[in-house]
């Protein structure tokens, strides 16, 4: 991997000083979204404002934490950081699917398994360096994507189960197991959750120039080097999200149905 | 009669549903027994928990108390899949799966591996079953979403029969149909009851229909059995105040107490 270019990229971006005034200016653009949400009665104003404020505070805080971890260069800190990221992602996905009681372990399994598998493979095969400045941003990308995919999968399954209760119960009444009765729903939810990943992979380079690559090119790296890194990340994300969606979809029936194989009444 | 001689017996069946912190008693000590091969009719106003009774028998909802015996054996000692294969159910609103009519009819046999060895994949068996519910063989390849309500309900019936059940629970199977289709399905049920060994538990809110269908039956009001006995005599000599009111058409969906 092109470590020198990567390092240089970060350095160059860091060298371009952003003042807090620039941040405030960017905030004005957020106001457009809020006004739009208000006028169209989307009810997203509060969510948007809270999310933006949180993102700001979180990013500021993480800036200091990452600085410390990069300075210490101890693998245990890197590991702890990655676990904390996964835990927070689990918490977020669980809240998204709060209509399904006890879904936290489904999210934990989906996010944990997919992240551990892909990160482990990348590190084990030596595709990425085990230093903090490589592991943490890549772990962030993986966990962020697997989180979104796990949430979409579970929420979709939940909604479909609600809409299709008569069909599911008809299948159960014919002697189907919960897995068999929810088979179509499981496949449908995985397919839906994978759409953004597949579409962004398809249009990669034409519509979508991803962050890591953009950063490296901005920093003056050889575009071909930047592309190689991006391709690695893209494949890794496709694998991670597929594992996350499948895990979530296969585990959700355990919470949708009772041990006596009845479809629960949810919200 | 010895409990083992009843095809299906329901003892002290109780169902309590959580309802935002205020649990609601849905079924209150419901008990009845059904002979092999007969049609047992449960009649009651809407909201009297007739559907819940059937759902509890098929364990689509877990009873809070009491038990159900199939051939004298408590059903909670049977694997759920076996219970549901032996005790089939047809719902008020037909819910067909995506695919063809044949896919629907063969859903159960495919699950249970009953048609594994047949060269035609069960096509002949599926068409035969359609014939038994009065649908011509060319229905086999029709898409399941292109049927009328009455046709869909007959496919549901064929689908339930395909599992070769011993007991069939019928939850107001004609209530969602127009009068013509309802009559066709009702006649079909009467013919099936007469021609087969199958035991039926038939649920209806329609008193006139209950008079036409059923060897024995009960009147369910507000989750409680208020009267039971042979049909149609049950409705000719109403002993209970609630029965009298319901028969007079004055009970509706209102609670009695």
Interface residues (C-beta under 8 A of the other chain):
Chain A: X166 X167 X169 X170 X171 X172 X173 X174 X175 X176 X177 X180 X184 X258 X260 X261 X262 X263
Chain B: X58 X59 X60 X61 X62 X80 X81 X82 X84 X85 X88 X89 X91 X93 X95 X96 X97 X98 X107 X108 X111 X112 X156 X159 X160 X163
